[in-house]
Structure formats: structure tokens, C-alpha cells
Amino acid sequence: MEKIVGMHEAQTPNGGAATIYEIQQYPSADTSLVSDGAPTGIKRFELADGRPLKLVGRGEYKVEGTDEVFLVQGG
């Protein structure tokens, strides 16, 4: 199961606006928990249009496979 756990307003270096979604992948209910009781899962980032992002620096994301960069405002 996937859940949006955060949304970040961002901009391109040329001033364009975008929203970055922080998505947490949760394992199925029959998957075991880690020692602190929290479920394990993968977190990823993507744009509203579904293009995957890679974190490349503090508040800086790059569209995977391109040189297109997005900066989180205040990041």
C-alpha cells in the first residue's frame, strides 16, 4: 500500500512552480515489523505527473534520467 506522507512546493531554476510528493510504500499486513515496532517500507519522491525524482542535495531533486532540477522552497 502506498500513502502520500508529504507535499513540498518546489520551483525549477527558471522559476516554474511544481509540487513534489513524498510517497511511503508500506508492506502488506502480514509482513513483520522492525525491532522498534514500526513497519518497514520504501520512501520515494515524484512530481504530480508521476515522473520519479531523485534527491541530489538538501532541498534539491532531479527528475530521474534527466538534468531537470527542482528546488524545494526554503530547502
N, C-alpha and C positions, 0 to 999 in steps of 0.2 A: 504494500500500500504506500502511496506517495502523499505527502502533505506539504503545502506551501507554509514554511515556517518564518519567512521574512520577505519583505519587499524593499528595494532600495532604489531611490531616484538617482539616475545617473545621466551623464552627458558625454557626447563624443568630443574630441578635441576641437572640432569646428563649431561646437555649441548646440548640437542637436540633442533633444531630450529622449530618454529611454527609461524603462523600468526593468530592473534586474530582479528575478525571482530566485529565492533561496529555497530549494526543494529537498526535503528529507525523505529518503526511502526507508520505510520501516519493514522489517522482516515479518513473515506471517506469524500468527499467534502461536504456532507450535514450535517456533524457533526459540532456543534457550536465551537467557539473559546473561549479560556480563556480570562480573563479580559484584558491582555496586548496585545491581538490580535494574539498571537502565537498559532498554533494548538497543541492540547494535543496529547500525544502518549506515548507508552512504548518503552524504550530502552533496548536492550539485547545484550549479547556478545556470540559469538560462534567461534569455530575453523573452518578452511576451510572444514573439513569433515562433518560439521553440528552438531557436538557434542556441546550441550549448556554448557556455563560457568557461574560460579557464582563469583562475585567479593568478595574476602575474606580479602583483605588488600590493601594498596597502591601499585599498580602495581602487585598484586598477584591474580591470578584467579585459580579456581579449577573446574575440569570437574564435573558437577552435578552428584551426586550419586556415586562418586569415591573419591579416595585420590590423584588422578593425579593432580599435580600443575604446573602452567605455570607462569613465571615471566616476566613482560614487561621489556625490556632492558631500563635502565635509569629510571625505575619507582620507 
